[in-house]
Amino acid sequence: MAKRLLPVSPAWCVAAMAGLLATAAAWAAPPAGSAAASDALPSTVPSPASAPAWLRERQTRPNFRAPAATTCADAPVLVEVPDPSGQQRPPRRPLGPPHPVSVFDDARRDAVPAPAPPAPPMPLSPAPRLPGSVGEGGSRHPGERPADVVTPAAVNAGMVDDNADFSAYQAFLQRHAASPVPAWPVAGRQRLQVVDAQGRPVNDAEVTLRAANGARLWARTDAGGQVWIHPGSFDPDDSPGYQVEVRRDGQRARGRLLRGQKPVLQLRLPVQPQPARLDLVFLVDATGSMADEIDKLRASLQDIVRQIDALPSRPQVCLGLVSYRDRGDEYFIRRWDLSHSVAGFQQVLDGVQAGGGGDTPEAMNEALHEAVQHLSWRGSGTTRLLISLADAPPHLDYGRPWHSDSLRAALGKGIKVFSVAASGQDSQGELVQRQLAQHTGGRFIFLTYQDPANPAAGPGSDTVHEVANYSVDQLDALVVRLVREELAQLPAVPAH
C-alpha cells in the first residue's frame, strides 16, 4: 500500500538542516591534541560587540596541535614554503635535495608539488666547534676557538618587560588605538600559577579555562609555573568567572578564576621535576635591510649555545630556524626543524643571506604561523622559546593567518616569544612585536644606537621605540641572560 506523505514547507526544511549542522558542529569539536584541532582557521565564534572582528571572537576550540615530539632531528632539514599567491620567482641557486613542501592549515588551498631534484650541492665544510657546544648526538667537543674566527662588531640592545610595567604598556596601546594593527585585549589581565607539593613551580602544565557561554582558553605554564590570562582575548562576553583545570604527568587539579580577581590563582599538582629541555627557535626576517643583524647572529651562535649549555640546569638544547622574505622574492619562507646539531645549525645560518624585500611590510604573519604550527616542538616538560628578529611589520593585506591566530596557538603550545626589533622597525611593527611578547610572557628587545635616527653611527644606548627604564647590553649577551633567567626558575632535578 502506498504511504501518504505529509506536506513539508521549505522554511521547515531550512530550519531542520540548520539544526542538524549545529548539532554536528558541536559533536565535531576536537580536543587540543588532535590533528583536526589546527586545521580550521578561525577556531572562534564572532561576537556582535562593536570592535574589530578579529578581536571580538569567542574562542571555542583549539587552533593548534599539542607539542608532542620526543626528540630532535640529528641534523637540520630544509623545508621550502611556497608563496600561495604564486608570485614567487624561481631560486637562483640549488637548494639541495628536495624536501616535503608545507602549506598553511587552510583547506581551501591546493597542495603545491615538490620541485624537481636539482644538481647535488658542493659539500659543506664543518663549522668550528667550541668548548661546551653540543654537536651531533648531543656530545661535547673539546678545543679552543679557531684563530680564523673574526669577532663581530658589537650590536647593542635594550629590553623591557611589558608585564612587569603593565601600566606603561597599556599607555602605549592607548597611544596607538587608531593603528591599523588593533590592540589585543589586555583589560582584566590575571595571573595563574601552578606549583608542586613543595611549592616549587611546575613548568609546562596544560591549562584550560572554560566559561558558561562555551568560551575556552588553552595555555601552558612557563618555567616559572605561571601563565598570564587575558579574558577578553578569548571571551568578549565578559563572563563573570571560569572553571580552570591544569594537568601534567597524569595529575590534574581544578579551581575557579573570577574575572577581576586580584590575588594570583595558585593550583597544586603533585608532580616531580623533570630534566631541563630547551627548544630554541629563531624567526628571522631575511630581507635586504637585515644583513647586519643576520651577520651578528651567525657570528654569535656558537658562543650563545656554549653559554646556555654551561648553565647549572644543563639543558638538552635543540635549535630551529625559520627565515622569511616576501612575495615576489627569491623565496617566501624557509624553515629548518629542531635539531640538536649545533654544527649543522651553524652551516644553515652560514647560508642565510639577506636580500629581497622592497616594500616595508614582510611575510611575518605567514612565517610566524610556520614557526608555531609546523616545527616539531618537543612535548611535556620542555621550555619553548621563540626569538623573532625583524625590522618591518607584517603584511595586513594578505589575509589569514594573522599574528593573532599564531598568538593563540603559541599560548596553547607554551611557546614564549622574545621579540627583537631591529633598526628601522616602525610603530606598527613594534605594536605587533610587543603584543606577541607580552601575551606569551616574553620580552620586547630593541637595538640601540648612538643616534637612533642614523643606525650607521654605531651602537649606543638610544632608541626610537616608545620605551623607558631599560638597561643596555650586547644583543647576544642579552639573549643568553633571558634564557638563563628562564631556566633558572626550574626546580633542581636530583642526581641519580
C-alpha positions as CSV (number, residue, x, y, z in Angstrom):
1,M,0.0,0.0,0.0
2,A,1.3,3.4,-0.9
3,K,2.4,5.6,2.0
4,R,0.8,9.0,2.4
5,L,3.5,11.8,2.5
6,L,2.9,14.8,4.8
7,P,3.4,18.3,3.2
8,V,6.6,19.9,4.3
9,S,7.3,23.6,3.9
10,P,10.7,24.9,2.6
11,A,11.1,27.0,5.8
12,W,10.8,23.9,7.9
13,C,13.5,22.1,5.8
14,V,15.9,25.0,6.2
15,A,15.4,25.1,9.9
16,A,15.8,21.4,10.2
17,M,19.0,21.5,8.2
18,A,20.4,24.3,10.3
19,G,19.7,22.3,13.5
20,L,21.5,19.2,12.1
21,L,24.5,21.3,11.1
22,A,24.7,22.9,14.5
23,T,24.5,19.5,16.3
24,A,27.2,18.1,14.0
25,A,29.4,21.0,14.7
26,A,29.0,20.6,18.4
27,W,29.9,16.9,18.3
28,A,32.8,17.6,15.9
29,A,34.8,20.0,18.2
30,P,38.2,18.3,18.5
31,P,40.4,18.1,21.6
32,A,43.6,20.2,21.8
33,G,45.9,17.4,20.9
34,S,44.1,16.1,17.9
35,A,45.2,16.6,14.3
36,A,41.9,18.3,13.4
37,A,42.4,21.0,16.1
38,S,44.7,23.0,13.9
39,D,43.0,22.5,10.6
40,A,40.4,25.2,10.8
41,L,41.0,29.0,11.0
42,P,39.5,30.6,12.8
43,S,38.6,28.3,15.7
44,T,36.4,31.1,17.1
45,V,32.8,32.4,17.1
46,P,32.2,36.0,16.1
47,S,30.8,38.3,18.8
48,P,28.4,41.1,18.0
49,A,30.3,43.6,20.1
50,S,31.5,46.8,18.4
51,A,35.2,46.1,18.0
52,P,37.4,44.8,15.2
53,A,36.1,41.5,14.2
54,W,39.3,39.5,14.7
55,L,39.5,40.8,18.3
56,R,35.8,40.2,19.2
57,E,35.8,36.5,18.7
58,R,34.8,33.8,21.2
59,Q,37.4,31.0,21.2
60,T,35.6,27.7,21.4
61,R,38.2,25.1,20.3
62,P,42.0,25.0,19.9
63,N,43.7,26.0,16.7
64,F,46.8,24.0,17.4
65,R,48.2,20.5,17.9
66,A,49.8,19.9,21.3
67,P,53.6,19.7,21.2
68,A,54.4,16.0,21.2
69,A,57.9,15.4,19.7
70,T,60.1,13.2,21.9
71,T,63.4,14.0,20.4
72,C,65.0,16.3,17.8
73,A,66.5,15.6,14.4
74,D,70.1,14.6,14.0
75,A,70.6,17.4,11.5
76,P,68.6,20.4,10.2
77,V,66.3,19.6,7.3
78,L,65.2,22.4,4.9
79,V,61.5,22.7,4.0
80,E,60.7,25.3,1.4
81,V,57.3,27.0,1.9
82,P,56.0,28.5,-1.3
83,D,54.1,31.7,-1.7
84,P,50.4,30.7,-2.0
85,S,49.8,33.7,-4.3
86,G,52.1,32.3,-7.0
87,Q,54.3,35.4,-7.2
88,Q,57.5,33.7,-6.3
89,R,60.5,33.8,-8.6
90,P,62.5,30.6,-9.2
91,P,65.5,30.1,-7.0
92,R,68.8,31.4,-8.4
93,R,70.9,28.6,-6.9
94,P,70.4,24.9,-5.9
95,L,68.9,24.3,-2.5
96,G,70.0,20.7,-2.1
97,P,67.9,17.5,-2.3
98,P,64.1,18.0,-2.4
99,H,62.2,18.2,0.8
100,P,58.5,18.0,1.7
101,V,56.5,21.1,0.8
102,S,54.5,22.6,3.6
103,V,51.2,24.5,3.1
104,F,49.3,26.5,5.7
105,D,46.3,25.0,7.5
106,D,43.8,26.2,5.0
107,A,41.5,23.6,3.5
108,R,40.8,25.9,0.6
109,R,44.4,25.9,-0.6
110,D,45.7,23.3,-3.1
111,A,48.8,21.4,-2.3
112,V,52.0,22.5,-4.0
113,P,54.0,19.8,-5.7
114,A,57.7,19.4,-4.7
115,P,60.2,20.8,-7.2
116,A,62.3,18.6,-9.4
117,P,65.6,17.5,-7.8
118,P,68.4,20.0,-8.6
119,A,72.0,19.1,-9.0
120,P,73.7,18.0,-5.8
121,P,75.3,20.8,-3.8
122,M,79.0,21.1,-3.0
123,P,80.0,19.6,0.3
124,L,79.9,22.0,3.2
125,S,83.0,22.3,5.4
126,P,82.3,21.7,9.1
127,A,81.5,24.7,11.3
128,P,84.0,25.5,14.1
129,R,83.3,23.6,17.3
130,L,83.8,25.4,20.6
131,P,84.2,24.3,24.2
132,G,80.9,23.3,25.7
133,S,78.9,23.4,22.4
134,V,76.6,20.5,21.6
135,G,77.3,18.6,18.4
136,E,75.6,15.8,16.6
137,G,74.2,13.3,19.1
138,G,74.5,15.9,21.9
139,S,78.2,15.2,22.6
140,R,80.6,17.9,23.7
141,H,83.7,18.8,21.7
142,P,86.9,20.0,23.3
143,G,89.2,22.6,21.7
144,E,89.6,26.3,21.7
145,R,88.2,29.0,19.4
146,P,89.8,28.7,15.9
147,A,92.2,31.6,15.2
148,D,90.4,32.5,11.9
149,V,87.1,33.3,13.6
150,V,86.5,37.1,13.4
151,T,84.9,38.8,16.4
152,P,81.8,40.5,15.1
153,A,81.0,44.2,15.7
154,A,79.0,44.9,18.8
155,V,75.2,45.1,18.5
156,N,73.7,46.8,21.5
157,A,70.2,46.2,22.7
158,G,67.7,47.2,25.4
159,M,64.8,45.2,26.9
160,V,61.5,45.9,28.6
161,D,59.1,43.6,30.3
162,D,55.6,44.8,29.5
163,N,54.0,42.6,32.1
164,A,56.2,44.0,34.8
165,D,55.5,47.6,33.8
166,F,51.9,46.9,32.7
167,S,50.6,50.5,33.1
168,A,53.3,51.8,30.7
169,Y,52.3,49.1,28.2
170,Q,48.6,50.0,28.5
171,A,49.5,53.6,27.8
172,F,51.5,52.6,24.8
173,L,48.4,50.7,23.5
174,Q,46.2,53.7,24.1
175,R,48.5,56.0,22.1
176,H,48.2,53.6,19.2
177,A,44.5,53.0,19.5
178,A,44.0,54.2,15.9
179,S,46.7,52.0,14.4
180,P,45.8,49.6,11.5
181,V,47.1,46.9,14.0
182,P,44.3,46.7,16.6
183,A,45.4,46.3,20.2
184,W,45.0,42.8,21.6
185,P,42.6,42.9,24.6
186,V,44.5,43.1,27.8
187,A,42.0,44.6,30.2
188,G,41.4,42.4,33.3
189,R,44.7,40.6,32.9
190,Q,45.2,37.9,35.6
191,R,47.9,35.5,36.6
192,L,47.7,31.8,37.3
193,Q,50.4,29.8,38.9
194,V,50.9,26.0,39.2
195,V,53.2,24.6,42.0
196,D,54.0,21.2,43.2
197,A,53.5,19.7,46.7
198,Q,56.7,21.5,47.9
199,G,55.6,24.9,46.5
200,R,58.0,24.7,43.6
201,P,56.9,26.0,40.1
202,V,55.5,23.3,37.7
203,N,56.6,24.2,34.2
204,D,54.7,23.1,31.1
205,A,51.4,22.3,32.8
206,E,48.5,22.3,30.5
207,V,45.9,24.9,31.4
208,T,42.3,25.0,30.2
209,L,39.7,27.7,31.1
210,R,36.0,27.3,30.4
211,A,33.2,29.8,30.6
212,A,29.5,29.1,30.8
213,N,29.0,30.6,27.3
214,G,31.3,28.0,25.7
215,A,34.4,30.2,25.5
216,R,37.7,28.4,26.2
217,L,41.3,29.2,26.6
218,W,44.3,26.8,26.2
219,A,47.7,27.6,27.6
220,R,50.8,26.1,29.2
221,T,52.8,27.4,32.2
222,D,56.3,28.7,31.6
223,A,59.4,27.7,33.5
224,G,58.2,29.7,36.5
225,G,54.9,27.8,36.6
226,Q,52.8,30.7,35.5
227,V,50.7,32.0,32.7
228,W,49.1,35.3,32.0
229,I,45.3,35.2,31.4
230,H,43.6,37.9,29.2
231,P,39.9,37.1,29.3
232,G,39.0,39.5,26.6
233,S,41.2,37.7,24.1
234,F,39.0,34.6,24.1
235,D,35.8,35.6,25.7
236,P,34.5,39.0,24.7
237,D,31.2,38.5,26.5
238,D,32.7,39.4,29.9
239,S,31.8,36.1,31.7
240,P,32.0,36.5,35.5
241,G,34.2,33.5,36.0
242,Y,35.9,30.5,34.6
243,Q,36.4,26.8,35.5
244,V,40.2,26.1,35.5
245,E,41.8,22.7,35.0
246,V,45.6,22.1,35.0
247,R,47.3,18.8,34.0
248,R,50.7,17.2,33.8
249,D,52.1,13.7,34.0
250,G,48.7,12.2,34.6
251,Q,47.9,14.5,37.5
252,R,45.2,17.2,37.5
253,A,43.8,20.0,39.7
254,R,40.8,22.2,39.3
255,G,39.8,25.7,40.5
256,R,37.7,28.7,39.7
257,L,39.0,32.1,38.4
258,L,36.8,35.1,38.9
259,R,37.1,37.9,36.4
260,G,38.8,40.8,38.2
261,Q,40.2,38.5,40.9
262,K,43.2,40.3,42.4
263,P,45.2,37.6,44.1
264,V,47.1,35.1,41.9
265,L,45.1,31.9,41.5
266,Q,47.5,29.1,42.6
267,L,46.8,25.4,41.9
268,R,48.9,22.5,43.1
269,L,50.0,19.4,41.1
270,P,51.9,16.6,42.9
271,V,54.4,16.0,40.1
272,Q,58.2,15.5,40.1
273,P,60.7,17.9,38.4
274,Q,62.0,16.8,35.0
275,P,65.4,17.4,33.4
276,A,65.7,20.7,31.6
277,R,64.9,20.6,27.9
278,L,65.1,23.8,25.8
279,D,63.7,24.2,22.3
280,L,65.2,27.5,21.0
281,V,63.9,28.8,17.6
282,F,65.0,31.8,15.7
283,L,62.4,33.5,13.4
284,V,64.4,35.8,11.1
285,D,63.4,38.5,8.6
286,A,65.9,37.8,5.8
287,T,65.2,40.8,3.6
288,G,67.9,43.1,2.3
289,S,67.9,45.5,5.2
290,M,68.7,42.8,7.8
291,A,72.3,41.9,6.7
292,D,74.0,43.3,9.9
293,E,71.6,41.6,12.3
294,I,71.9,38.2,10.5
295,D,75.7,38.5,10.4
296,K,75.7,39.1,14.2
297,L,73.5,36.1,14.8
298,R,75.7,34.0,12.6
299,A,78.9,35.0,14.3
300,S,77.5,34.7,17.8
301,L,75.6,31.4,17.7
302,Q,78.3,29.2,19.0
303,D,79.0,31.5,21.9
304,I,75.3,31.7,22.7
305,V,74.9,27.9,22.7
306,R,78.1,27.4,24.7
307,Q,76.9,29.7,27.5
308,I,73.4,28.1,27.5
309,D,75.0,24.6,27.6
310,A,77.0,25.6,30.7
311,L,74.0,26.7,32.7
312,P,73.5,24.8,36.0
313,S,70.4,23.1,34.7
314,R,72.5,21.6,31.9
315,P,69.6,21.8,29.4
316,Q,69.2,19.5,26.4
317,V,69.2,22.1,23.7
318,C,67.5,21.8,20.3
319,L,67.7,24.6,17.7
320,G,65.3,25.6,14.9
321,L,65.2,28.4,12.3
322,V,62.5,30.0,10.1
323,S,63.7,32.7,7.7
324,Y,61.3,34.7,5.5
325,R,61.2,37.4,2.9
326,D,58.1,38.4,0.9
327,R,56.0,37.8,-2.2
328,G,58.0,38.0,-5.4
329,D,61.4,37.4,-3.7
330,E,63.7,34.6,-4.4
331,Y,61.9,32.6,-1.7
332,F,58.9,33.2,0.6
333,I,59.6,31.1,3.7
334,R,62.2,28.5,4.6
335,R,62.2,26.5,7.8
336,W,64.6,24.1,9.4
337,D,63.1,21.9,12.0
338,L,64.5,21.5,15.5
339,S,67.9,19.7,15.7
340,H,70.4,19.0,18.4
341,S,73.3,19.5,15.9
342,V,74.9,22.9,16.6
343,A,77.5,22.3,13.8
344,G,74.7,21.6,11.3
345,F,72.7,24.6,12.5
346,Q,75.8,26.8,12.1
347,Q,76.0,25.6,8.5
348,V,72.4,26.6,8.0
349,L,73.0,30.1,9.4
350,D,76.1,30.5,7.2
351,G,73.9,30.0,4.2
352,V,71.2,32.5,5.2
353,Q,71.8,35.8,3.3
354,A,69.8,39.0,3.4
355,G,68.1,40.0,0.1
356,G,64.8,41.0,-1.5
357,G,62.1,42.9,0.2
358,G,61.3,46.3,-1.3
359,D,58.1,47.4,0.3
360,T,58.1,47.9,4.1
361,P,55.9,45.0,5.3
362,E,57.1,41.5,5.0
363,A,55.7,37.9,5.3
364,M,56.0,37.9,9.1
365,N,52.5,36.6,9.8
366,E,53.0,33.6,7.5
367,A,56.4,32.9,8.9
368,L,55.2,33.1,12.5
369,H,52.5,30.6,11.6
370,E,55.1,28.2,10.2
371,A,57.3,28.5,13.3
372,V,54.4,28.0,15.8
373,Q,52.4,25.4,13.9
374,H,54.8,23.3,11.8
375,L,58.0,22.9,13.8
376,S,58.4,19.7,15.8
377,W,58.3,21.3,19.3
378,R,59.0,18.7,22.0
379,G,56.4,17.6,24.4
380,S,55.9,17.5,28.2
381,G,58.5,19.4,30.4
382,T,60.1,21.4,27.6
383,T,60.8,25.1,27.8
384,R,60.0,26.6,24.4
385,L,61.4,29.9,23.3
386,L,61.0,31.8,20.0
387,I,63.3,34.7,19.2
388,S,61.7,36.9,16.5
389,L,64.2,39.2,14.8
390,A,62.6,41.7,12.4
391,D,62.8,45.3,11.2
392,A,59.4,45.5,9.4
393,P,55.8,44.8,10.3
394,P,53.7,42.0,8.8
395,H,51.5,42.5,5.7
396,L,48.0,43.2,6.9
397,D,46.6,42.7,3.4
398,Y,47.5,39.1,2.9
399,G,44.6,37.7,4.9
400,R,44.9,34.8,7.4
401,P,47.0,33.5,9.1
402,W,47.2,36.7,11.2
403,H,49.5,37.1,14.1
404,S,46.5,36.9,16.4
405,D,46.0,33.3,15.2
406,S,49.6,32.4,15.9
407,L,49.5,34.2,19.3
408,R,46.6,32.0,20.4
409,A,48.4,28.9,19.2
410,A,51.7,29.9,20.8
411,L,50.0,30.4,24.2
412,G,48.3,27.0,23.8
413,K,51.6,25.2,22.9
414,G,53.6,27.0,25.7
415,I,55.9,29.0,23.3
416,K,57.2,32.2,24.9
417,V,58.2,34.9,22.4
418,F,61.1,37.2,22.7
419,S,60.6,39.9,20.1
420,V,63.7,41.7,18.8
421,A,63.1,45.0,16.9
422,A,66.0,45.7,14.5
423,S,66.9,49.1,13.1
424,G,64.1,50.6,11.0
425,Q,61.2,48.8,12.8
426,D,58.2,51.2,12.7
427,S,55.4,51.7,15.2
428,Q,53.1,49.1,13.5
429,G,55.9,46.5,13.8
430,E,56.6,47.5,17.4
431,L,52.9,47.1,18.2
432,V,52.8,43.6,16.8
433,Q,56.1,42.5,18.4
434,R,55.2,43.8,21.8
435,Q,51.8,42.1,21.7
436,L,53.4,38.8,20.9
437,A,55.9,39.1,23.7
438,Q,53.5,40.5,26.4
439,H,50.7,38.0,25.7
440,T,53.1,34.9,25.9
441,G,55.1,36.3,28.9
442,G,58.2,37.2,26.9
443,R,60.2,40.4,26.5
444,F,60.4,43.2,23.9
445,I,64.0,43.7,22.8
446,F,65.2,46.6,20.6
447,L,68.5,47.6,19.1
448,T,70.1,50.8,20.4
449,Y,72.4,53.3,18.7
450,Q,74.4,56.4,19.3
451,D,71.9,58.2,17.0
452,P,68.6,56.3,16.7
453,A,67.8,58.2,13.5
454,N,71.1,57.1,12.0
455,P,72.0,53.5,12.9
456,A,75.2,53.8,10.9
457,A,76.5,56.0,13.6
458,G,77.2,52.8,15.6
459,P,75.9,51.1,18.8
460,G,74.8,53.2,21.7
461,S,72.1,53.4,24.3
462,D,69.3,55.4,22.5
463,T,66.3,54.1,20.6
464,V,63.3,55.4,18.6
465,H,60.9,53.0,20.3
466,E,58.4,54.1,23.0
467,V,60.1,52.6,26.0
468,A,61.7,53.8,29.2
469,N,63.6,52.5,32.2
470,Y,65.8,50.0,30.3
471,S,69.4,48.9,30.5
472,V,71.6,48.2,27.5
473,D,73.8,45.1,26.8
474,Q,75.2,43.4,23.7
475,L,72.4,41.5,21.9
476,D,74.0,38.1,22.2
477,A,74.6,38.6,26.0
478,L,71.0,39.7,26.4
479,V,69.7,36.6,24.7
480,V,71.8,34.4,27.0
481,R,70.7,36.3,30.0
482,L,67.0,35.9,29.2
483,V,67.4,32.2,28.6
484,R,69.4,31.8,31.8
485,E,66.7,33.7,33.8
486,E,64.0,31.5,32.2
487,L,65.7,28.2,33.0
488,A,66.8,29.3,36.5
489,Q,63.2,29.1,37.6
490,L,63.1,25.3,37.0
491,P,63.4,23.2,40.2
492,A,66.6,21.3,40.6
493,V,66.5,17.6,39.5
494,P,68.1,15.2,42.0
495,A,71.2,13.5,40.6
496,H,70.9,9.7,40.2
